[in-house]
C-alpha cells in the first residue's frame, strides 16, 4: 500500500509560479509511474503529467512548456514545477502512483492540494 502526501498548493496571481511536492511512503517499484492529475470544479479529473523511474515524461498539451515534472527516486518524491500559471490551471491537484502487475493495474492517490490562480 502506497500513501501519498502532497504539499505546495496555494493562491498565485496569473503568470506566477508554484512547486508541488508529493512524498510517498511504502514501497515504490522501479516499474511504477508517478504523476499529477487535476480536477477543476464541475470537470472530470485529467492527467497533467507523468514520469517513469527512468525519467520519461508525458504532459497534457495545455501545460507543455509551462510545467515540469521531476522525480527523486531515492526520496520517493515527485515534483511539479508550474510556471506562467493561468486561471484555467485552477484545480485540486492529485498525486498518483500507477502500478502494473501482470494484467492488473493499481492506482494510489494523495488527498489533493488546491491550486488557485487569480488576481
N, C-alpha and C positions, 0 to 999 in steps of 0.2 A: 504494500500500500504506500503510495507516494502522497505526501502532503505538501502543499504549495502555499507560500505566503508572499503576497505582492506588497510592494510599497512604492512610493514616489509620485502618486497621483496628486492632483490639486487643481487650482484655478490659475489659468495663464491667459494673457492677452493674445489676440491674433498675431501671428508672426513669432511668438515666443517658443521656448523650448522646455521640455521636460524629459526626465530619465526615469523609466520604470525599472524596478528590480523584482525578481521572483526567486526566492530561495526554496529549494526542495529538500525535504527530509525523507529518509528511506533510501532504497536502492534505485539508482538510475542506471539502466543498462546502456551499453555502448550503442545499441540499436534504437534507443529512444529518441524521438524527435521532440524538441521543446519549442514552444511558440506562444504567440499572443493572439487573442481574439478580442473583439469588442462588440458591445451591444448598445445601440442608441435607443432612446425611448420610442416605443412603437415599431421597432425594427427587429429583424432576426439577428442573431449573433453571426458575425462574419469573421473570417480569418484575416488577420493583419499581416503576420509574418511568422515563418517557422525557420528553425535551424537544426541541422543534424549534428551529431557528435563531431563529425569531420569538418563542420563549418559550412556546409552547403545551405544556402539561404533561399527563401521564397517569400515574395511580397505581393500583396494585393496592389493592383495598378495605382490606386488612388494615393498610396503612400510612398511609392518608389521615388527615390531621390530626396526624400524628406526624413524617412525613418530608417534606422539601422538596428538590426537585431544582432546580438552577440551572446556568447555563452562561455562561461568559465566552468569547464568540466570538473576540475578539482574542487571547486566550491559548490558544485551542483546549483549554479545560479545562471539565470538567463536575464538579459537586459534588453530594454527597448529605448533607444535614444530617439527622441522625436524633436525635429526642428520645423520651423516655418508652419507652426500649427494653425489650423483653420477652425472656424466654428463647427464645421461638419465633422471634425475629429472628436467632438464631444461625445463621450460614451463611457460606459463602465468597461474597463479593460481587464481581461481574464488571462491568467497564465495557464498553460496547458502542457501536459506531458502525454504524448501519444506513444503507445507501446503495441507492437505487433508480435504475437506469439503464435507461430504456426498460422492458422487461418483465422485466429481471433484477434480482435482489436480492443484495447483498453485505453480509456482516457481518464486522466486525473485533472481536476480543475482547482484553481485557487478561488478565494472568496470574492475577488474583484476589487479594483481600485478605480475611483471616479476621476475622470479627466474632463475638465470643463474649460472650453476655450471661449472667452467672452471679454468684451471691453467694458 
